[in-house]
Structures are given as C-alpha cells and as structure tokens.
C-alpha cells in the first residue's frame, strides 16, 4: 500500500482585516447577466443582425459605412503589406474611427466615407509575393481603378534581366526594337530605346 502526502486548501475566511480591524468580508453579488445569459444574448443578436442584413439598406453611403466598420470586427485580422505587417481589430478600429460620432451613431458624410475607404483598402490589398498577397482580389481592384497608369517605367536592366529569352524578345518587339542574336544586346537596345519613356511590360498589367 502506498501513501500520498497532500495539503488541504485553506478555508476561505468570511472576514477580512482592514487597518487592524476585523470585519465581515463583503459577499459577491450575482451579476445581472451571467456567462450563459451572454451566450443566449449573443445568439439572439446574431440572428437578428443576420436577418436585418438580409434586408440591408439600399443607400450606398450607409452600406459602405457598414462594410468599412465590419473590417474592425473583433474576429477580423489582416496580414497587410509593409510597413504595417499585421492589423488586428484594435488597429483596424483606428482607421474607421472617423465613421463613428460621439453619440455612437454612424457618420456617413461622403468625403469621410471616401477617405476612410481608400485608407482601409490601402492597408488590406497587396500584390507582394509573400504572406500579404491578396491574390486575384487585388488584381480585380487594380484594374477597376486604373492602377495600370500608376505603374513605373520598367525599361530598366534590373527588370528586363528577369525576363526569359522569349519574353525579352516579345518585349523588344513591343518596344519596336530589333531582336539581336545575343539576348544581352537585345536587352541593352531595349533599355536604351525606352529609358526616357513610360514603358510598362504587358505581363505586369493588372488585367
């Protein structure tokens, strides 16, 4: 037979000492809303919220404001492009703070909505080839807002040297540069031809 040593927990005293005086410890009042009550309330609110959203307002400004605020939800996180690599609900909330008035109601003033939307989308969308990549969504958005016109000149040796021979020859033809026997010569001629232009390789376009 084996014996096991253990200590009994100290009994909680119903009294406490304050400034040398022993007084009865205050009893803990039962909260008005228990954890189980919060769960029930959460279920009721969610059902009501989803039913209401199924009949969401048709006004563009109100719907845009609701969409923007949803990005600051507690269950939303965004891996964004540098310099801010991660956005939780608390940091997202800073972006949409201007949409909530002091009394808690929505601010759907058009200029505020537009600035907030652009700021939030800039934090969310990325084409970087890493964990921040937004994928096809960023391509679609880029095409929709004519982001191609903001692409820089790609007629540089740094960019063109990344292309394969066939891709380089296609780029040369597009730039009206004769294809030479040596791909380095073709690239050098292409760089010289488009150095002072706004050349954009077709493979980089958002569409």
Phi, psi and omega in degrees: 000135180256146177251147182232124180269138177207164179247136176283138178296145180293138178291135180289128181282141177276004181232153177230160181251125180232116181054040177086350180259137179266122181230164180291134179289137180294136179283146179281123180282143178292128181297150180299325180236118181277173178301318179297322178297320179297323178295317179295316179299319179299319178296317181295315181295320181297315179299316180294320181296314181293322177296320180292322180292332177294340177239042185302154181299143181276346182294126184302317184295316181293318180294322177295317179298318179295321179296316180296316181296328181298335179292340179266013179296151182298332183266015181246133172224147184229126172271109188249167182290157176303154009276356181253102188280341183211136178233119175265183181300323183293319180284327175296325181300328179295329182287331184253011183302325183291349181274354183243121180285172181299331181269008176089358180271165182284142172255107183250033174293130192304315183297319178295319179299314183295315180295319180294317181298314180296319180296316182293317180296325178295329179280333185271314190275137181207146175246010178299146179271071177202198185292348180273357186300123179275354177071215185299330181303316181294324179294316180296315179297317180300318178292321183295328183254017176058044180292343178304325183290350179258000179291143182280172176295126182254011178279056180239154179296326180299315181283312185294334179291346178278347183277150174288171179302312182296320179293321180294321179292323177295320178294320179298316179297320179297326181270008180061042178247130179296140179280121181263168183295320180265125183298330178295322179291322177297318179294316180297320179293323180292318179298316180297323184289320188252008184303323183258021180242179176257065183282130177233123179293137184298333181288347184266345183301150184290329185297000000 
